C-alpha cells in the first residue's frame, strides 16, 4: 500500500532538508538511529529543552554542518504538532521541520488503512463469494436504463485471464478483474477495468480501476482512474462480510474528487427488474464526492440488480454465470 512510494518520499524529504542546512558533506545512506545514552549530552539537553523526552531515539544524520555532526529528533511542538528538531553536536538547534500538508495527509491515510486492515487476511482474494456480491460465479451482467435523460447500457464482464497484484499489509494480493463497458444513446462512453479482492472474513474490497473515457470512438480521458498503492494507501470497502443496517464504510478513499461514503439502509428490499424479482436485497445509500445521493441494490446469490445514480435508473436485464 504505497509502501515503496512513501519510503521514496520520506527519503527525498530528509535529503532535501539536509541540503537546506547548508555546507553539508558526505551525504550517503540514511542516518543512524541512536539510543538515548548514545547521544551527546549537549544534544540530549537541546532535545529536552524543545519538547523531547528522556529515553527517546535520536537519528545521527549523514554529513556535517560547519564541521559538526547533525542529529534529528522527533517531538511534539507547543501546538501539539509533530516536528523534527535538527541539532548540531554542540547542542545548537538549527531547524525545526514540520511535515507539509501532503505528508500529514499520507500519514493519516496510512493510519486509517492500518486500522481498517488490522488482522485482515487474503488467502483466496480472487474468490469473491460474498452472498451479496458473488462475482466468483459471474460471467456477465447487463444493466439498462436511463442516466441524465439518455439511454444507458452497461455490460459487466469477468476477466478471469487478466491478473493484477497489489500490496496489502506488506503481502502480495492478487485481485479479481472485471470490466464495465458503458454506452449512452448507443455510443461507447466508458470502459472501466475494476479490481476487487475478498478477505477471509468475506468483506469485498475495491482496489482501484483503470478508466478510458470515449468521445466519438476515441479515448479522450482517464478521469476517475485510481489504484491502491499508487493513488491511495486505503482500499475501499464495497460490501461488508455481514452487513447490518446502519453500517458505514467508504468505497473510495483517494482524493477530494474521488471519494465515496456509504451506509447500509436495508436488508429486506424487494426488487423487480427485467431479469426477475429478488427478495431480501441489500440497499446501500452512496454519497460520492461532488454528486447527489445514489442507491445500489444487491440481491443474495446474484449481486447488483439495480443502480440509481443521480438522475438515472439502471436495472439488471441479464445475469449469466460461469
C-alpha positions as a Markdown table, in Angstrom:
| # | Residue | x | y | z |
|---|---|---|---|---|
| 1 | Unk | 0.0 | 0.0 | 0.0 |
| 2 | Unk | 2.1 | 2.8 | -1.3 |
| 3 | Unk | 4.9 | 1.5 | 0.8 |
| 4 | Unk | 7.6 | 2.0 | -1.8 |
| 5 | Unk | 6.4 | 5.4 | -2.8 |
| 6 | Unk | 6.1 | 6.6 | 0.8 |
| 7 | Unk | 9.7 | 5.4 | 1.5 |
| 8 | Unk | 11.0 | 7.3 | -1.5 |
| 9 | Unk | 9.1 | 10.5 | -0.5 |
| 10 | Unk | 10.4 | 10.3 | 3.1 |
| 11 | Unk | 14.0 | 9.8 | 2.0 |
| 12 | Unk | 13.7 | 12.6 | -0.5 |
| 13 | Unk | 12.3 | 15.0 | 2.1 |
| 14 | Unk | 15.1 | 14.2 | 4.6 |
| 15 | Unk | 17.7 | 14.6 | 1.9 |
| 16 | Unk | 16.3 | 18.0 | 0.8 |
| 17 | Unk | 16.2 | 19.1 | 4.5 |
| 18 | Unk | 19.8 | 18.2 | 4.9 |
| 19 | Unk | 20.8 | 20.4 | 1.9 |
| 20 | Unk | 18.8 | 23.3 | 3.3 |
| 21 | Unk | 21.1 | 23.2 | 6.3 |
| 22 | Unk | 24.0 | 24.3 | 4.0 |
| 23 | Unk | 27.6 | 23.2 | 3.8 |
| 24 | Unk | 26.7 | 19.5 | 4.1 |
| 25 | Unk | 29.3 | 16.9 | 3.1 |
| 26 | Unk | 29.5 | 13.2 | 2.8 |
| 27 | Unk | 25.8 | 12.5 | 2.2 |
| 28 | Unk | 25.4 | 8.8 | 1.6 |
| 29 | Unk | 23.0 | 6.3 | 3.1 |
| 30 | Unk | 20.2 | 7.1 | 5.5 |
| 31 | Unk | 21.1 | 8.3 | 9.1 |
| 32 | Unk | 21.7 | 6.0 | 12.0 |
| 33 | Unk | 19.2 | 5.6 | 14.8 |
| 34 | Unk | 20.8 | 6.0 | 18.2 |
| 35 | Unk | 19.6 | 5.1 | 21.7 |
| 36 | Unk | 19.3 | 7.9 | 24.2 |
| 37 | Unk | 22.6 | 7.1 | 26.0 |
| 38 | Unk | 24.5 | 7.1 | 22.7 |
| 39 | Unk | 23.5 | 10.7 | 22.0 |
| 40 | Unk | 25.9 | 13.5 | 23.1 |
| 41 | Unk | 24.9 | 15.2 | 26.3 |
| 42 | Unk | 24.6 | 18.6 | 24.6 |
| 43 | Unk | 22.2 | 17.2 | 22.0 |
| 44 | Unk | 20.1 | 15.5 | 24.7 |
| 45 | Unk | 19.8 | 18.8 | 26.6 |
| 46 | Unk | 18.6 | 20.5 | 23.4 |
| 47 | Unk | 16.0 | 17.8 | 22.7 |
| 48 | Unk | 14.6 | 18.1 | 26.3 |
| 49 | Unk | 14.6 | 21.9 | 26.1 |
| 50 | Unk | 12.4 | 21.8 | 22.9 |
| 51 | Unk | 9.7 | 19.2 | 23.8 |
| 52 | Unk | 11.5 | 15.9 | 23.7 |
| 53 | Unk | 11.5 | 13.2 | 26.3 |
| 54 | Unk | 14.3 | 11.4 | 28.0 |
| 55 | Unk | 14.9 | 7.9 | 26.6 |
| 56 | Unk | 13.6 | 8.7 | 23.1 |
| 57 | Unk | 15.6 | 7.7 | 20.0 |
| 58 | Unk | 17.6 | 10.3 | 18.0 |
| 59 | Unk | 18.9 | 10.0 | 14.5 |
| 60 | Unk | 22.6 | 10.7 | 13.7 |
| 61 | Unk | 22.3 | 12.1 | 10.2 |
| 62 | Unk | 24.9 | 11.6 | 7.5 |
| 63 | Unk | 27.0 | 14.6 | 6.6 |
| 64 | Unk | 28.0 | 17.6 | 8.8 |
| 65 | Unk | 27.3 | 21.3 | 9.2 |
| 66 | Unk | 30.2 | 23.6 | 9.9 |
| 67 | Unk | 32.2 | 20.6 | 10.7 |
| 68 | Unk | 29.8 | 19.3 | 13.4 |
| 69 | Unk | 27.7 | 16.2 | 13.4 |
| 70 | Unk | 24.0 | 16.6 | 12.8 |
| 71 | Unk | 21.2 | 15.0 | 14.8 |
| 72 | Unk | 17.5 | 14.8 | 14.3 |
| 73 | Unk | 14.8 | 14.1 | 16.9 |
| 74 | Unk | 11.0 | 13.8 | 16.6 |
| 75 | Unk | 9.0 | 15.8 | 19.2 |
| 76 | Unk | 5.6 | 17.4 | 19.7 |
| 77 | Unk | 5.7 | 21.2 | 19.4 |
| 78 | Unk | 3.7 | 23.7 | 21.6 |
| 79 | Unk | 0.7 | 23.3 | 19.2 |
| 80 | Unk | 0.7 | 19.5 | 19.6 |
| 81 | Unk | 2.0 | 19.0 | 16.0 |
| 82 | Unk | 4.8 | 16.5 | 15.2 |
| 83 | Unk | 8.1 | 18.2 | 14.4 |
| 84 | Unk | 11.7 | 17.2 | 13.8 |
| 85 | Unk | 14.4 | 19.0 | 15.6 |
| 86 | Unk | 17.7 | 19.4 | 13.7 |
| 87 | Unk | 20.5 | 19.8 | 16.2 |
| 88 | Unk | 24.3 | 20.0 | 15.7 |
| 89 | Unk | 26.7 | 18.3 | 18.1 |
| 90 | Unk | 27.3 | 21.4 | 20.1 |
| 91 | Unk | 23.6 | 21.4 | 21.2 |
| 92 | Unk | 22.5 | 24.2 | 18.8 |
| 93 | Unk | 19.0 | 24.0 | 17.4 |
| 94 | Unk | 19.5 | 24.6 | 13.6 |
| 95 | Unk | 16.0 | 24.0 | 12.3 |
| 96 | Unk | 12.5 | 22.7 | 13.4 |
| 97 | Unk | 10.9 | 20.9 | 10.5 |
| 98 | Unk | 7.2 | 20.2 | 10.1 |
| 99 | Unk | 5.5 | 17.8 | 7.7 |
| 100 | Unk | 3.8 | 19.6 | 4.9 |
| 101 | Unk | 0.0 | 19.1 | 4.3 |
| 102 | Unk | 0.6 | 16.3 | 1.8 |
| 103 | Unk | 2.8 | 14.3 | 4.2 |
| 104 | Unk | 0.3 | 14.7 | 7.0 |
| 105 | Unk | -2.5 | 13.5 | 4.7 |
| 106 | Unk | -0.4 | 10.5 | 3.7 |
| 107 | Unk | 0.3 | 9.7 | 7.4 |
| 108 | Unk | -3.4 | 10.0 | 8.3 |
| 109 | Unk | -4.4 | 7.8 | 5.4 |
| 110 | Unk | -1.8 | 5.2 | 6.3 |
| 111 | Unk | -3.1 | 5.2 | 9.9 |
| 112 | Unk | -6.7 | 4.7 | 8.6 |
| 113 | Unk | -5.5 | 1.9 | 6.4 |
| 114 | Unk | -3.6 | 0.2 | 9.2 |
| 115 | Unk | -6.7 | 0.3 | 11.4 |
| 116 | Unk | -9.0 | -0.9 | 8.7 |
| 117 | Unk | -6.8 | -3.8 | 7.8 |
| 118 | Unk | -5.7 | -4.9 | 11.2 |
| 119 | Unk | -5.7 | -8.7 | 11.3 |
| 120 | Unk | -7.2 | -8.9 | 7.8 |
| 121 | Unk | -6.0 | -11.9 | 5.7 |
| 122 | Unk | -6.4 | -12.6 | 2.0 |
| 123 | Unk | -5.9 | -16.3 | 1.5 |
| 124 | Unk | -8.0 | -16.5 | -1.7 |
| 125 | Unk | -8.6 | -12.9 | -2.7 |
| 126 | Unk | -10.0 | -13.7 | -6.2 |
| 127 | Unk | -12.7 | -15.9 | -4.8 |
| 128 | Unk | -15.5 | -13.4 | -4.4 |
| 129 | Unk | -18.1 | -15.4 | -2.6 |
| 130 | Unk | -19.8 | -12.8 | -0.5 |
| 131 | Unk | -23.6 | -13.6 | -0.8 |
| 132 | Unk | -24.4 | -10.1 | -2.0 |
| 133 | Unk | -21.6 | -9.9 | -4.5 |
| 134 | Unk | -20.7 | -13.4 | -5.6 |
| 135 | Unk | -18.6 | -12.3 | -8.5 |
| 136 | Unk | -16.7 | -15.6 | -8.5 |
| 137 | Unk | -19.6 | -17.2 | -10.4 |
| 138 | Unk | -20.3 | -14.2 | -12.7 |
| 139 | Unk | -19.7 | -14.4 | -16.4 |
| 140 | Unk | -21.6 | -11.2 | -17.4 |
| 141 | Unk | -24.3 | -8.9 | -16.2 |
| 142 | Unk | -26.1 | -6.4 | -18.4 |
| 143 | Unk | -27.9 | -3.4 | -17.0 |
| 144 | Unk | -30.0 | -1.0 | -19.0 |
| 145 | Unk | -31.9 | 2.2 | -18.1 |
| 146 | Unk | -31.5 | 5.9 | -18.2 |
| 147 | Unk | -29.0 | 8.4 | -17.0 |
| 148 | Unk | -29.4 | 12.2 | -17.3 |
| 149 | Unk | -32.2 | 11.7 | -19.9 |
| 150 | Unk | -30.1 | 9.4 | -22.0 |
| 151 | Unk | -30.4 | 5.6 | -22.6 |
| 152 | Unk | -27.6 | 3.7 | -20.9 |
| 153 | Unk | -26.4 | 0.2 | -21.2 |
| 154 | Unk | -23.7 | -1.4 | -19.0 |
| 155 | Unk | -22.0 | -4.7 | -19.7 |
| 156 | Unk | -20.2 | -6.0 | -16.7 |
| 157 | Unk | -17.9 | -8.9 | -17.6 |
| 158 | Unk | -15.5 | -11.1 | -15.7 |
| 159 | Unk | -11.9 | -11.2 | -17.0 |
| 160 | Unk | -10.6 | -14.4 | -15.4 |
| 161 | Unk | -7.4 | -14.4 | -17.5 |
| 162 | Unk | -6.4 | -10.9 | -16.5 |
| 163 | Unk | -4.2 | -10.6 | -13.4 |
| 164 | Unk | -3.1 | -7.7 | -11.3 |
| 165 | Unk | -1.4 | -7.6 | -7.9 |
| 166 | Unk | -1.4 | -5.2 | -5.0 |
| 167 | Unk | 0.4 | -4.9 | -1.7 |
| 168 | Unk | -1.8 | -5.1 | 1.4 |
| 169 | Unk | -0.3 | -5.4 | 4.9 |
| 170 | Unk | 3.1 | -5.9 | 3.1 |
| 171 | Unk | 1.8 | -9.0 | 1.3 |
| 172 | Unk | 1.0 | -9.5 | -2.4 |
| 173 | Unk | -2.7 | -9.8 | -3.1 |
| 174 | Unk | -4.0 | -10.8 | -6.5 |
| 175 | Unk | -7.2 | -9.0 | -7.5 |
| 176 | Unk | -10.2 | -10.3 | -9.3 |
| 177 | Unk | -10.7 | -8.3 | -12.5 |
| 178 | Unk | -13.9 | -7.1 | -14.1 |
| 179 | Unk | -14.8 | -4.8 | -16.9 |
| 180 | Unk | -17.6 | -2.3 | -17.2 |
| 181 | Unk | -18.5 | -1.1 | -20.7 |
| 182 | Unk | -21.0 | 1.8 | -20.8 |
| 183 | Unk | -22.9 | 3.1 | -23.7 |
| 184 | Unk | -25.0 | 6.3 | -23.8 |
| 185 | Unk | -27.6 | 6.5 | -26.5 |
| 186 | Unk | -25.8 | 3.7 | -28.3 |
| 187 | Unk | -22.3 | 5.4 | -28.2 |
| 188 | Unk | -19.5 | 3.9 | -26.2 |
| 189 | Unk | -18.8 | 6.3 | -23.3 |
| 190 | Unk | -16.5 | 4.5 | -20.9 |
| 191 | Unk | -14.5 | 1.3 | -20.4 |
| 192 | Unk | -13.5 | 0.7 | -16.8 |
| 193 | Unk | -11.4 | -2.2 | -15.5 |
| 194 | Unk | -12.2 | -2.8 | -11.8 |
| 195 | Unk | -10.0 | -4.6 | -9.3 |
| 196 | Unk | -11.6 | -6.3 | -6.3 |
| 197 | Unk | -10.4 | -8.7 | -3.5 |
| 198 | Unk | -12.3 | -10.6 | -0.8 |
| 199 | Unk | -10.7 | -11.2 | 2.6 |
| 200 | Unk | -11.0 | -14.4 | 4.6 |
| 201 | Unk | -14.0 | -13.0 | 6.6 |
| 202 | Unk | -16.0 | -12.2 | 3.4 |
| 203 | Unk | -15.6 | -8.5 | 3.0 |
| 204 | Unk | -15.2 | -7.3 | -0.6 |
| 205 | Unk | -12.6 | -4.6 | -1.1 |
| 206 | Unk | -12.2 | -2.1 | -4.0 |
| 207 | Unk | -8.6 | -1.8 | -5.1 |
| 208 | Unk | -9.0 | 0.6 | -7.9 |
| 209 | Unk | -9.9 | 1.0 | -11.6 |
| 210 | Unk | -8.3 | 1.8 | -14.9 |
| 211 | Unk | -10.6 | 4.1 | -16.9 |
| 212 | Unk | -10.9 | 5.0 | -20.6 |
| 213 | Unk | -13.4 | 7.8 | -21.4 |
| 214 | Unk | -14.5 | 7.9 | -25.0 |
| 215 | Unk | -15.7 | 10.7 | -27.3 |
| 216 | Unk | -16.8 | 9.7 | -30.8 |
| 217 | Unk | -15.0 | 6.4 | -30.5 |
| 218 | Unk | -11.7 | 7.8 | -29.3 |
| 219 | Unk | -10.2 | 7.8 | -25.8 |
| 220 | Unk | -10.2 | 11.4 | -24.5 |
| 221 | Unk | -9.7 | 11.0 | -20.8 |
| 222 | Unk | -8.8 | 8.7 | -17.9 |
| 223 | Unk | -10.8 | 10.7 | -15.3 |
| 224 | Unk | -11.7 | 8.8 | -12.2 |
| 225 | Unk | -8.9 | 6.2 | -12.5 |
| 226 | Unk | -7.0 | 5.2 | -9.3 |
| 227 | Unk | -5.0 | 2.3 | -7.9 |
| 228 | Unk | -4.2 | 1.2 | -4.4 |
| 229 | Unk | -0.5 | 1.7 | -3.7 |
| 230 | Unk | -0.3 | 4.5 | -6.3 |
| 231 | Unk | -3.0 | 7.0 | -5.6 |
| 232 | Unk | -4.1 | 5.9 | -2.2 |
| 233 | Unk | -3.0 | 3.7 | 0.7 |
| 234 | Unk | -6.5 | 2.7 | 1.7 |
| 235 | Unk | -8.7 | 0.2 | -0.2 |
| 236 | Unk | -12.4 | 0.8 | -0.4 |
| 237 | Unk | -15.0 | -1.4 | 1.1 |
| 238 | Unk | -17.7 | -2.5 | -1.4 |
| 239 | Unk | -19.7 | -4.9 | 0.7 |
| 240 | Unk | -19.0 | -5.9 | 4.3 |
| 241 | Unk | -18.9 | -9.6 | 5.2 |
| 242 | Unk | -22.0 | -9.4 | 7.3 |
| 243 | Unk | -23.8 | -6.1 | 6.6 |
| 244 | Unk | -26.2 | -4.7 | 9.1 |
| 245 | Unk | -28.5 | -1.7 | 8.9 |
| 246 | Unk | -26.6 | 1.4 | 9.9 |
| 247 | Unk | -23.1 | 0.0 | 8.8 |
| 248 | Unk | -21.0 | 2.8 | 7.4 |
| 249 | Unk | -17.9 | 2.4 | 5.3 |
| 250 | Unk | -16.0 | 4.1 | 2.4 |
| 251 | Unk | -15.9 | 2.5 | -1.0 |
| 252 | Unk | -13.3 | 5.1 | -2.3 |
| 253 | Unk | -10.7 | 6.9 | -0.2 |
| 254 | Unk | -8.5 | 8.5 | -2.8 |
| 255 | Unk | -8.8 | 12.3 | -3.1 |
| 256 | Unk | -11.3 | 15.1 | -2.7 |
| 257 | Unk | -12.7 | 14.3 | -6.1 |
| 258 | Unk | -12.5 | 10.5 | -5.8 |
| 259 | Unk | -14.2 | 9.7 | -2.6 |
| 260 | Unk | -17.4 | 7.9 | -1.5 |
| 261 | Unk | -19.1 | 7.2 | 1.8 |
| 262 | Unk | -21.7 | 4.5 | 2.0 |
| 263 | Unk | -24.3 | 3.3 | 4.5 |
| 264 | Unk | -26.5 | 0.2 | 4.7 |
| 265 | Unk | -30.1 | 1.3 | 4.9 |
| 266 | Unk | -32.0 | -2.0 | 4.3 |
| 267 | Unk | -31.6 | -5.8 | 4.1 |
| 268 | Unk | -35.2 | -6.5 | 3.2 |
| 269 | Unk | -35.8 | -4.8 | -0.1 |
| 270 | Unk | -37.9 | -6.5 | -2.9 |
| 271 | Unk | -36.6 | -5.5 | -6.3 |
| 272 | Unk | -38.3 | -6.3 | -9.6 |
| 273 | Unk | -36.2 | -5.8 | -12.7 |
| 274 | Unk | -36.4 | -7.3 | -16.2 |
| 275 | Unk | -34.1 | -10.2 | -15.1 |
| 276 | Unk | -36.6 | -11.2 | -12.3 |
| 277 | Unk | -37.9 | -10.4 | -8.8 |
| 278 | Unk | -35.5 | -10.6 | -6.0 |
| 279 | Unk | -36.3 | -10.8 | -2.2 |
| 280 | Unk | -34.3 | -9.6 | 0.8 |
| 281 | Unk | -32.0 | -7.4 | -1.2 |
| 282 | Unk | -29.3 | -5.2 | 0.4 |
| 283 | Unk | -29.8 | -1.5 | -0.2 |
| 284 | Unk | -26.8 | 0.8 | 0.1 |
| 285 | Unk | -27.0 | 4.6 | 0.1 |
| 286 | Unk | -24.0 | 6.1 | -1.6 |
| 287 | Unk | -22.5 | 9.6 | -1.2 |
| 288 | Unk | -19.9 | 10.2 | -3.9 |
| 289 | Unk | -17.9 | 13.4 | -3.7 |
| 290 | Unk | -19.4 | 16.3 | -5.5 |
| 291 | Unk | -22.6 | 14.4 | -6.5 |
| 292 | Unk | -26.0 | 13.7 | -5.1 |
| 293 | Unk | -27.2 | 10.7 | -3.1 |
| 294 | Unk | -27.2 | 7.4 | -5.1 |
| 295 | Unk | -28.5 | 3.9 | -4.3 |
| 296 | Unk | -27.5 | 0.4 | -5.1 |
| 297 | Unk | -29.4 | -2.8 | -4.6 |
| 298 | Unk | -27.7 | -6.2 | -4.2 |
| 299 | Unk | -29.6 | -9.5 | -4.4 |
| 300 | Unk | -28.4 | -12.5 | -2.4 |
| 301 | Unk | -26.7 | -15.0 | -4.7 |
| 302 | Unk | -26.8 | -12.6 | -7.7 |
| 303 | Unk | -25.1 | -9.3 | -7.0 |
| 304 | Unk | -26.1 | -5.8 | -8.2 |
| 305 | Unk | -29.6 | -5.8 | -9.7 |
| 306 | Unk | -30.4 | -2.1 | -9.7 |
| 307 | Unk | -28.4 | 1.1 | -9.6 |
| 308 | Unk | -30.0 | 4.5 | -9.0 |
| 309 | Unk | -27.4 | 7.2 | -9.8 |
| 310 | Unk | -28.4 | 10.9 | -9.6 |
| 311 | Unk | -30.8 | 11.5 | -12.5 |
| 312 | Unk | -30.9 | 7.9 | -13.5 |
| 313 | Unk | -32.1 | 4.3 | -13.0 |
| 314 | Unk | -30.3 | 1.2 | -14.3 |
| 315 | Unk | -31.8 | -2.3 | -13.9 |
| 316 | Unk | -30.5 | -5.8 | -14.5 |
| 317 | Unk | -31.8 | -7.3 | -17.7 |
| 318 | Unk | -29.4 | -10.3 | -17.9 |
| 319 | Unk | -27.4 | -12.3 | -15.4 |
| 320 | Unk | -25.1 | -15.0 | -16.8 |
| 321 | Unk | -23.0 | -17.3 | -14.6 |
| 322 | Unk | -20.0 | -19.5 | -15.4 |
